[in-house]
Amino acid sequence: MRSHSYDDVLSGPRKRKVPEVPAEPGLVVEDPASGYCGAVVKIEYGNVVLEDARGRHRVFPLAPAAFLLEGKPVTLIPVKRTAAPVKKVSASGSVKVQGLQARVARDSRIWVEGKHDAELVERVWGHDLRVEGVVVEPLDGVDVLSDRIAEFGTGPGRRLGVLVDHLVAGSKESRLVEQVRDEQVLVTGHPYIDIWQAVKPSAVGIRAWPEIPRGIEWKVGICDALGWGETYEGWQRVLAAVSSFRDLETPLIGAVERLIDFVTEPAE
């Protein structure tokens, strides 16, 4: 009876199946033809690079049953890398919750000055608000803020976050906000005359928002200056230009994020 040689592995009528082994870096194999033994460094262009004990590299083709692993023939194959799952991001930049079912609405609320403010907040933060169960409601102006807070009736777990336009020192808005003394109410805002102006000019395809003279309603003056038609047509253009937080100015982003954090804090 003759002894079997390495060449017999792939010969004869009943070929022995040679296992396939991923060529993980550091795996030590031997090239039987040359006796070279080394650790896998990498695979490139159909070849495997091995490194011996002295740090020297040699390149070998990735042929079937071309190497010995612990004395037994193997076929080295490239390592299959599983791509990391891509995290989908919401318009606000938060990680999007897949298969979201809106949470039951909290007692706490976020108030904004008007319909346009509510639509813009929904467009960018809508996903986050549904995750947290926060409802955004138009206030229809800050002139009625104190009365509306009294009607709402705040308390632990029943907070109010209020977003105010043109909240700058000396403005009418700032004077009204200073009258709020309720610890369950947080008022933040942005320095822009209107929520439109908190959208970056580049997002709507202009170099800058036009300066509108005093005495002219700002939105009307903007639409006239830019040839946008009626204010509802101008707003449709502005809203459509916003796809994520990147289209908004930083002061508005920070103000809304603070309000969401405030109304979602656990009740003490």
C-alpha positions in Angstrom: 0.0 0.0 0.0 1.4 3.3 -1.0 1.3 6.3 1.3 -0.7 9.4 0.3 1.1 12.6 -0.6 -0.2 16.2 -0.3 -0.9 16.1 -4.1 -3.4 13.4 -3.5 -5.7 15.8 -1.8 -7.1 17.1 -5.1 -6.5 14.0 -7.1 -8.2 10.6 -7.6 -11.8 9.8 -8.3 -13.0 10.8 -4.8 -11.6 14.2 -4.1 -11.3 15.2 -0.4 -13.1 18.5 0.4 -10.6 21.1 1.5 -12.0 23.5 4.1 -12.1 27.2 3.3 -10.7 29.4 6.0 -11.1 33.2 6.2 -7.6 34.9 5.9 -7.9 36.8 9.2 -4.8 39.0 9.9 -2.5 37.1 12.2 -3.6 33.6 11.0 -0.4 31.5 10.7 -0.2 29.2 7.7 2.5 27.4 5.7 3.2 27.3 2.0 4.0 23.6 1.5 5.9 24.1 -1.7 8.5 26.4 -0.2 8.1 25.6 3.5 7.6 29.3 4.2 5.6 29.8 7.3 4.1 33.2 8.2 1.1 35.1 9.6 -1.5 36.7 7.3 -0.9 40.4 6.9 -3.5 41.2 4.2 -5.1 40.1 1.0 -4.8 42.2 -2.2 -5.3 41.6 -5.9 -5.9 37.9 -5.4 -2.8 37.3 -3.3 -2.1 36.9 0.4 0.8 38.6 2.1 2.5 36.6 4.8 5.0 37.8 7.4 7.6 35.4 8.9 9.1 35.5 12.4 11.8 37.9 11.2 9.2 40.4 9.9 9.9 39.6 6.2 7.0 39.6 3.8 6.2 37.2 0.9 3.3 37.2 -1.5 1.5 34.0 -2.5 -1.5 33.5 -4.8 -4.8 32.5 -3.3 -5.0 29.1 -5.0 -7.3 26.2 -3.8 -5.7 24.1 -1.1 -2.5 26.1 -1.4 -1.7 26.3 2.3 -1.4 24.2 5.4 -3.0 25.2 8.7 -1.8 23.1 11.6 -0.5 20.6 9.1 -3.8 20.2 7.1 -4.6 21.7 3.7 -6.9 24.7 3.6 -8.1 27.2 1.0 -7.7 30.8 2.2 -10.5 33.1 1.3 -11.0 36.8 1.8 -12.6 37.8 5.0 -16.2 38.9 4.5 -16.7 42.2 6.3 -20.3 43.0 7.3 -21.0 46.7 6.8 -22.1 48.4 9.9 -25.7 49.3 9.8 -26.3 52.9 8.6 -28.1 54.9 11.2 -30.8 56.9 9.7 -30.9 60.5 10.9 -34.0 62.7 11.4 -34.2 66.2 10.0 -33.1 67.5 13.4 -29.9 65.4 13.3 -31.1 62.9 16.0 -31.0 59.1 15.3 -34.3 58.2 13.7 -36.4 55.7 15.6 -37.5 53.0 13.1 -41.1 51.8 13.2 -42.0 54.7 15.4 -45.4 54.8 17.1 -46.1 58.2 18.5 -46.0 58.4 22.2 -49.2 59.5 24.0 -49.1 63.2 24.3 -47.6 64.7 27.5 -49.4 67.3 29.6 -46.4 69.6 28.9 -46.6 71.7 25.7 -44.4 73.9 23.5 -46.0 77.1 22.3 -44.9 79.1 19.3 -46.1 82.5 18.1 -47.9 81.5 15.0 -48.8 78.9 12.4 -45.6 79.4 10.4 -43.5 78.8 13.5 -45.4 75.6 14.2 -45.0 74.3 10.7 -41.3 75.0 10.7 -40.7 73.3 14.0 -42.7 70.3 12.9 -40.7 70.1 9.6 -37.4 69.8 11.4 -38.2 68.4 14.9 -41.5 66.5 14.1 -39.9 63.1 14.5 -38.3 64.0 17.9 -41.6 65.5 19.1 -43.5 62.3 18.3 -40.9 60.2 20.0 -41.2 62.3 23.2 -45.0 62.9 22.9 -44.7 66.7 22.8 -47.4 68.8 21.2 -46.6 72.1 19.6 -49.4 74.7 19.6 -49.6 78.2 18.0 -49.9 81.0 20.6 -51.1 83.7 18.1 -48.7 86.3 19.5 -47.0 86.9 22.8 -49.3 89.7 23.8 -51.6 87.0 25.4 -48.8 85.0 27.0 -49.5 85.7 30.6 -53.2 85.1 30.3 -52.6 81.8 28.4 -50.2 80.6 31.0 -52.7 81.2 33.8 -55.4 79.4 31.8 -53.1 76.4 31.2 -52.3 75.8 34.8 -48.7 74.7 35.1 -47.3 72.2 37.7 -44.9 69.2 38.1 -45.1 67.2 34.8 -47.1 70.0 33.2 -44.6 72.4 31.8 -44.6 75.0 29.1 -41.9 75.9 26.7 -42.4 79.0 24.7 -40.6 80.0 21.5 -40.6 83.8 20.8 -39.6 85.7 17.7 -37.4 88.8 18.0 -36.3 88.2 21.6 -33.7 90.9 21.9 -33.0 93.4 24.6 -35.4 96.3 24.6 -38.0 94.7 22.3 -41.7 94.5 23.1 -41.3 90.7 23.2 -38.5 90.8 25.8 -40.6 93.1 28.0 -43.6 90.7 27.9 -41.3 87.7 28.6 -39.8 89.4 31.7 -43.2 89.3 33.3 -43.2 85.5 33.4 -42.2 84.3 36.9 -43.3 80.7 36.7 -40.6 78.0 37.2 -42.6 75.6 35.1 -42.3 77.9 32.1 -39.2 78.4 30.0 -39.2 81.1 27.3 -36.5 81.0 24.7 -36.3 82.7 21.4 -34.2 84.0 18.5 -33.2 87.5 17.4 -34.9 87.4 14.0 -37.9 89.6 13.2 -39.8 86.6 12.0 -39.3 82.8 11.8 -38.7 83.2 8.1 -35.5 85.0 8.8 -34.3 82.1 10.9 -34.0 80.1 7.6 -30.6 80.6 6.1 -30.7 82.8 3.0 -28.7 80.2 1.0 -31.4 77.7 1.6 -34.0 79.8 -0.2 -31.6 80.8 -3.0 -30.9 84.4 -1.9 -27.7 86.1 -0.8 -29.3 87.8 2.2 -32.7 88.7 3.6 -33.7 92.2 2.3 -33.8 95.1 4.8 -37.4 96.2 5.1 -38.2 99.8 6.2 -40.1 100.4 9.4 -43.8 100.8 8.9 -44.0 98.0 6.3 -45.1 94.6 7.4 -42.0 92.5 7.3 -43.4 89.5 5.4 -45.2 91.7 2.9 -42.0 93.7 2.3 -40.0 90.5 1.8 -42.4 89.1 -0.8 -42.4 92.4 -2.6 -38.7 92.8 -2.6 -38.1 89.2 -3.8 -41.0 89.0 -6.2 -42.5 86.1 -4.3 -46.2 87.2 -4.6 -48.5 86.9 -1.7 -47.2 86.1 1.8 -48.7 82.6 1.7 -46.8 82.0 -1.6 -43.6 83.3 0.0 -44.1 81.0 3.0 -44.6 78.0 0.8 -41.3 78.8 -0.8 -39.5 79.2 2.5 -40.9 76.1 4.1 -40.1 73.9 1.0 -36.5 75.0 1.2 -36.0 73.5 4.6 -35.1 69.9 4.7 -33.1 69.7 7.9 -31.6 71.7 10.8 -28.7 72.6 8.5 -31.0 75.0 6.7 -31.7 77.0 9.9 -29.7 79.6 11.8 -28.0 78.4 15.0 -30.0 80.6 17.5 -33.3 79.0 16.4 -31.8 75.5 16.6 -30.5 76.1 20.1 -33.7 77.6 21.3 -35.9 74.7 20.1 -33.6 72.1 21.5 -33.6 73.8 25.0 -37.4 73.8 24.9 -37.7 70.1 24.1 -35.2 69.2 26.8 -37.2 71.4 29.3 -40.6 70.0 28.7 -39.4 66.4 28.6 -37.5 66.5 31.9 -38.9 63.9 34.4 -41.2 65.5 37.0 -39.7 65.7 40.4 
